[in-house]
Amino acid sequence: MVLEKEQEQYDRLQTMRHSAAHVMAEAVQALFPGAKFAIGPAIADGFYYDFELPRPLVPDDLPLITDKMREIIARDLTFTRWEAAREEAKELFADQPYKLELIDEIPDEKVSLYQQGKFTDLCRGPHVTSSGEIKAFKLLSIAGAYWRGDEHRPMLQRIYGVAFETQQSLEEYLQRLEEAARRDHRKLGKELDLFSIHEEAGAGLVCWHPKGAVVRRVIEDFWKQEHIKRGYDIIYTPHIAKADLWKTSGHWEFYRDYLYGPMEVEGEEYLLKPMNCLYHILIYKTKLRSYRELPLRWAELGTVYRYERSGVLHGLSRVRGFTQDDAHIFCRFAQLEDEVADVLELALFMIDTFGFADYQVKLSTRPEKYAGTEKMWQEATDTLSRALERKNCAFEIDPGEGVFYGPKIDIKFKDAVGRAWQGPTIQVDFNLPQRFDVTYIAEDGKEQSVAMIHRTVLGSMERFLASLIEHYGGAFPVWLAPVQVIVIPVADRHLKYADKLARKLKEAGIRVEVADQSATMNHKIRQAQLEKVPYMLIIGDREEAARTISVRGRGGEQQNNISCSDFKKVISRVIADRETGLRLAT
């Protein structure tokens, strides 16, 4: 019942947002005669509309459009639905090429239209009763958008807006947006010297700087340890393969637009690999496998390459070259449910360890275009469902969103400001085992097809690092911080003691630096805070004489007269336990 009420509330809100898009279109029509209209859907938290306009929009246009929208809302115009024959609709939109294209694709003899005031739009609806029901809204930004996402089609101008039922909800949302901007991983990545992307080398290709590489290495080491502990073997595979391999797999047919290549090598076509699974299959097929060997769990931090359009690239979260925390499990069908349940346990353990407390799970079912039979799909979907129930995972069905080769479980975790990030995925595949004849010898001596699971428990290293940066605002937990401790001598005469202390901490495996630059102590503290170093150890005459330290946390909390050995015990425990907070003393 609670979920039903929440869904009803969400549906009402989305209806209002879609109506706000129509009001915005009417306002644009009034301000820009001759405007061409594309589409204006409701989206998460708001709405947008795409236009072809007589001139480029500028930020100063948004207040003008806002004022016109408020006029329309104040007039409380009724949203009226009516139907028109296709030819009648074409006459109505004779000067609107984008609407004409959409009408041509509607199979019905009549099309649905909505009108409010002087604006009529091609629309299925629904809408609110009248414009006066549109409450708190704000136009946020202007962007470019290719018609239908096709870079070979016209570039349109998109206006984004948000709408809520109350002004308080709107203000809270705008505050979250401000906080998200402060946490933007692209901004923090530059400020904290973590990574860079260079247009001269190619968009969507990431260079990891030393500090960013430390964070990534710590995550990867932890990832490997946990996988080995759970019975996985680590493998490595090449970055390119013959194009014929991807044709056999079906990727050439289903994912052609995302493939890099082909390139010619000694008269044969090769592709940069878009995924790691085919090499894992080839390793499996290097010898005859017995049922006694199964399950086989092979994990790889494998770098893959996919052609993403430049318009969708975004820092680390959408790139063209990325490293998947990939694994493939080859098992008998009788083992499938147990293996999926174990992957779920690992995935949720990883999410929790990195400090993400809130997540949502979806089970994606058979799409329109798929491999295999309906029976195979149903059995695989039921297996995933049972594994989720075994682990007490609440989940929603996501109809038709499975991949072409099988159903999948998607887990999205929420960061500190409530945004959802794509994380673990668990996919059952009965396509590739058939295409590549992946089998084992069963107990009766006959060949049987294996069950194959594709899975990640973080997603990709790039996107996961983006989520971590934004979740913590760059202030990583101590175990992940590139520099865990900075020793700050008050004056040059304290440098010798500072260096000695730093050596002792390094011997304990702690990442430490000495602030030996010529600057005041306050400047050094400020710099360490900007770099979000968890611990600052301040050393002056009193500390050196007593052979102690003053420990300052990056949030400003401080404790004096702590022995070096006590601090070393504290930080070692914080790191070993992967704590998300700071402790200054035992």
N, C-alpha and C positions, 0 to 999 in steps of 0.2 A: 504493500500500500504506500509506503514512504517513497519507494522508487517511482511508483506511478505518479504521485503528486509532483515529485521533482521533474519527471519527464513532462508533465502537463505545464509546469511553470516554465521549463526551458522552451517548450514549443510556443507558448504565448510570447516569450521574449524574442524568439527567432522570427515570429510573424511580425512583431512590431519593428524589428530591425529591417526586415525585407520591405516593409511599408516605408520606412525611413529612406531606403534607397530610392524608391519611387518619388518620394517628396524631393529628394536631392536632385533627381533627374528633371523634375518639373522646374526646380529653381534654376538649374543650368540652362534649360530651354529658354527661360525668361531672360537670362543674362547673356546668353550666347545664341542668338537666332541662327539657324542653319546648322546647329549641332547634330551630329550623327550618333545614335545611341546603340550600344552593343548589349551588354548584360549587366544586371545589378542584383546579385544574390546576397542573402544573409550569410555571414561567416561567424566563426567563433568570436564572441564578444561584440560583433558589429556587422558592418556591411561595406560594400563598395559598388561603384558603377564605373564602367569603361565608356569613354567618349572619344569621338573624333571631333576636334574643335577647330575653329578658324585661327586660333593662336595658342601658343603654349601657355599653360597655367603657371602662375607664380604663387608663392605662399600668401601674398596679400589678397589673392582671390578667395581664399577660404572664408575669411570673415564676411565677405560680400555674399557668398553662397549661403553661409549660415544665417545671415539676416533674412534673406529671401525665404529660406526654409521655415524660419520662425513665423513669417507672415502667413505662409501656407498652412502651418499647423494651427495658428490662431484663428483662421477662417473655418476650421473644423470641417474640411471637405470630405464628403462621403466617398469611400472606395466602392465603385460599382463594377460588378463582373458581368460581362456579356460575351456571347459567342458570335463569330462571323464566319461565313464561308471563306475558304482559302483565297479565292479570287478577290472577294471583297476586302479581306485583310491585306492582300497585296496592293490594292488600290489605296487603302488607308496609309500604308507605309511605303508608298511609291518612291519617296525621297530618302528612305532609310535602308541602305544596302545590307547592313548587318541583320536587320530584322527580316528582310526578304530572304536572306540565306537560311535563317532559322525556320521561317515558314515552310520553305521547300523541304525541310527535313522532318516536318511533322506529318505522320502518316494519316491522321484523321482528316475527314472532309471539312470539319469545322475547327477553328482555333479559339483558344481562350484569351480574352482581353480584359484588362482592368483600366478604369478611368477614374481620375480624381482631378477636379478642376479642369484645366485645359490640357492636361497631359494624359495620353492614352498609351498603354504599353502592352506588348505581347507577354503574357504571363499566366502560369497555371495557378498562382496564388499559393496559399490563402493570404489575406490581408486583414488588418484591423478594420473595424467598422468605419472609422473616419480618422482624418489626419490629427484631430485633437487628442487621440489616444497615444500619440507618440510623445514620450516623456523626455527624460534627460538624454541629450546627445551632444556629440562633439565631432567635428571633422578634424582628422589628425594629419593627413599627409597626402601628397601627390606622388604618383609613381608612373613609370612606363609599363605597358603590358602588351605583348603581341596578341593580336586577335587569335583566339583559340589556342594560345600558347605556342604558336608556330612562328618561328623566327623569319619565315619567308612570307608571312602575312603582314598587314599594316601594323605599325606601332600605335597603340591608342594611349590615351591619358586616363589613369585610374585615380579616383578620389576615394580614400579610405575614411570611414567614420566608425564611431562606436555609439551604442545606445543602451540605456538601462532604464529600469522602471522608476528609480528615484535618483535625485541629485546626489545623495550620499553615496549610493552605489557607484555612480559615475566618478565622483571624486576619489573614492577608494581605488577604483580601477586606474585612474590617472596617476595616483601615487605609486601603484605597483609598476606602472610603465616607467616612471622616473627611476624607481629602484632598479628595474631591469636594465635601464640605460646605463646606470652606474656600474652594473655587474657585467655589461657586455663583454664577452670573452675576446672580441677583436680589440677592444680598447685596452683591457687588462693584459692581454697577451703582449701588446707592445710596451705598456708601462712596466711590466714585470720581466720583460726580455725573455719570453717563453718560446715564441715562434714567429715566423714571418712567411708571407706569400708574395712572390715576385712576378709582376706582369711580364718582365723580360724573359723569365723562365717558363711561364705558363700559368694561367689562372687555375685555381683549384688544386695546386700542388704545394704541399706544406714543407717548409724547412724548420726543423726543431733546433732551437738554440740550446746551449748547454743546460740552462736551468729547466727549460721545458723537457729536455731529454732526461733529466734526473727524475722528474715526476713520472714520465712515461716508463722509464726503466723500473722504478719501484713498483708501479702497477703491474707491469709485465712479469716481474719476478714473483710477485704475490700470486698472480694468475697461474703461472706455471706450477708453483708449489701446490696450490689447491687442486689443480688438475691431476698432477702426479699422485697426490694423496688419494684421489678418487678413482684411480685405475686407468687414467688416460696415458697414452704415449705421445710424446711431442715429435712432430715430423716437420720437414721443410720441403718446399716444392718450388720449381722455377716460376719466372714471371711471364713467360710467353709459351705458346703452344701452337701447333698446327691448326689452321682454320677448320680442317675436316673434323677435328675433335668436337668443336662447338656446333658443327652441323649435325653430327651424330646425336649429340645431347639434346638438341632442340633449341639451344640458346640462340643460334643463328636465326631461327624462325621467330622466336618469341621476343628476343632482346636485341635485335640487329641494330636498332637506333642507339644503343648504349655501348656498342663495342668499338674499341680502338683498333683500327686496321681495316683490311689486311695489309701486311707488309711482306715483301718478297724476300725470301732467304733461299738462295740456291735453287731458284725456280719453283719453290713451294710457298704457299701463303701461310703466314703466321698472324696470330692476334695476341695483344696484351691480354692476360687473363682477367676476366671480370669477376671470377670467383674461384675458389680453391677445390671445389668438390670433385672435379674430374680427375685431377692428379691423385686424389685420395683413392678414387676408384681404381685407377691404374695400378697403384701400389697394392691394393687388395688383390687384384687379378694376377699378380706376379707368381702366384702359386695356388694350387687347389686348397680350399679351406674346408675344415671339418666343423661340424656342429660343436665339437668340444672347444674350439678356439673362440667361439662367440659368447658374449659380445666383444667386438673390437672397438675401442674408443681411441680415435686419433685426433689430436688437437694441433692447431697451427696458428701462429700469429702471422697470417699470410697477407701480403700487400697485393691489392687488386686495383684495377683501373676501369672506370666507367665514364663514358662521355655524358656529362651533364651540361645542359645549356648554360651559357654564361649568366643568364638572367636569374637562375635559381641558386647559383653558388653563394655561399654565405660563411665566411671565416672557416672554422674547423667543422662546422655542423653540416655543410654540404660541399663536398670536394670531389675532385676527379681521381685522385690517387689516395687510397686509404688502406689501413691495416685492420682486417677483421679478426676478432678473437674467435676464430672459427674452430669447429670440431665436427666430425662425422662419426656416427655410431652405426656399425654393421651388426645386426642381430637377427635372431629368429623372430617371427611374428609373435610367438608366445612370450618373448622377452620384452616386447615393445612397450607395454604399459609400465613395467618396472623401470625401464631406461628413461622414459619420459618423466616419470615421477622423480627419479634421481636428478635429472637435469633441472627440473623445477626447484628442487631443494638447493642445488648449487646456485642457480640464478638468484633466488631470493636471499641466500646467504651473502652473495656478492653485493647486491643492492643495499642490504642492511649494513654491511661492513663499511661501505663508502658513505654512509650517513643519509641515505634516502629513505625516509620513513613512510612515505605515501606512494602508492603505485596502483595501477589499474591493469586488469588482465582481460584480453579479448581472444576469443576463439574464432578464427576466420575460416569460413566454409567455402564450398566449391564455387569458382567463378564461372562465367559463361563459356569461356574458352579454357579447356582443361584436357589433361592427358589421363589415361586410365578409364575405368568404368565407374558408373554410379555406385555400384556395390563396394568397390575398393575405397571410394571416397567416404562412403557412409561408415565402413568399418574403421578407417583411420580416424575419422572425426570422433566416433564413439570412444576410441581408445584415448585420444587426447582429453576428451571430456571426463572419462573415468579417472585419469591421472590427476587432473585438476581437483576433482572431488576428493580423491585420496589425500591430497595435500591441503585440503580445506581452503582452496583458493576460490574466492568469489570471482566470477567471470561473466562477461557478456558475450553473446553471439554477434559476430560481425559478418552479416550475410554477404556471400559472394566475394569476399576479400582475400581468399586463399590464393596462393601462387599456382601457376598452371600445373605443377607437378604434385600438389598435395595440400591438405589443410595445414594450418599453423596456429601456434599460440604466440601472441604478441604481448609483451609487458612494457608498459610505459610508466616511468617513475617521475614524480613531481619534484621540482627544485624548491628552494626556499621562498620563491615568490609565486609558486603555484603553477608554473609552466610544465607541461608534460614533455618528456624526452623519450624518443624511441630507444628501448634498451634490449633486453633479451628476446630472442625469437627461437621457437622450436618448431621445426617443420618435418612432417612425415613425407617421404618421397617413394613412390612406387613407379615413377617414370624412368629415372636413370638406371635402376637395377634391371629393368626390362631392356632398355635400349643398349646397355653394355653387357647384358647377360651376366649379372653379378649374382653368383650362386654359392652354395655350400653343400657339402655332402651330409645328408641327414643320417639319423640312426639306422634307417633301413637301407642305407647305401645309395639312395637316389639323390639326384641334384634337386635342390630347392632354392627358390629365389629368396634373397635376403630382404629384410626390412631395413630401410636406411633412414637415419635421422640427421638432418642438418640443424645445427644450433649455434647460437652465440649467447654468451651470458653478460656481455657488456654492450655489444653492438659493433661499433668500430672504435679504434683507439682515438681517432680524431674527434668524432662526435662525443664520445664519452668524456674526453678531456674538456671539450667545450662545456658540457653539462656540469662538470666538477668546478671549473673556473667560475661559472655563473652561480652555482649553488652556494659556494663559499665566498663569493666576491673576491676571489684571488687569495683569500686567507686560508690556505690549505691546512688540514689537520697536520699535526707535527710529523707523523710518519710519512706524509706525502710532500712536505715542504721542501723546496730545492735547497734552501739554507735553513737549518733548524735552529741554529744558535749563532748570534753575532756577539763577539767580545768587544766591549767598548772601553778602551783605556781613557781615563780622564785627561791625562797628559802624556807626552812622549816618554817620560820617565817610568811609566807603568807598562810600556810595551813588552818588556822582557817577561814580566809576570803574565801578561795577556797571552803571549806566544806559548808559554809553558802550559797554561791552562788549556789553550786550544789544542795542543798536541795530545794532552791526556784525553780530551773528549773525542778527538779523531781516532785515537787508539781503541775507543769503545764503539766505533762505528757511527759516530754522530757527525752530521754534516755541519761544519762550523767555519766561520770566517772571522778575521780580526779587522776591526775598523781602524786601520793604521793611517788613514789619510789625514792631512793637516786641516783640521776643522774643530770647532767647539764640540763639547760633549752633547749639547742640546741639538746641534745640527746632525750629529751622528745618530742620535736617538730618532730624530725626525726622519732621517733617510731610511733607517731600519723599519720604521713604521710604514713608510710609503712602499717599501719592498715587502711588507707583510711578513717579516721574519717573526716566528713565534716567540723566541726568547732573546732578550738582550741581557748580557752579563756585564754590569758596570763595575769598573775597577778603579779605585782611587787610592790615596795614601792609607786611609783607614782599612780598606779591604786587603791591600797588599801586606800591611803590618800584621793583620790578624789571620792572614792566609784564608780569607773568606771572599764571597762575592755578594753583590746585590743583584737580585734577579728581577727583571722587569718584563711583564708580558706585553704583547703587541697592543693590547687594549688599554694599557696605562697602569694596570695593577702592579705593585712592586712589593718585594719582601727583602729585607736586608739581613746581613750576617748569616748567610747560608754557607756551609762548607762545600767545597767542590765535590767531594765524594757523595754527599747527600743529594746535591743537584743531579749528579750523574745517575744515581739510582732512580730518582724521580723521572727524569726524561727518558731513561732506558725503558722504564715500565710503561710510560705513556706511549712510546713508539711500539713496544712489543704488543701492547694491548690494542693498538690502532685506535686510540681514543680520539674523539673529535674535539675535546676541550683541552684547556691548559691547566696544569697543576704546578704551582711554584715551589711547594715543599712537601715533604712526606707527612 
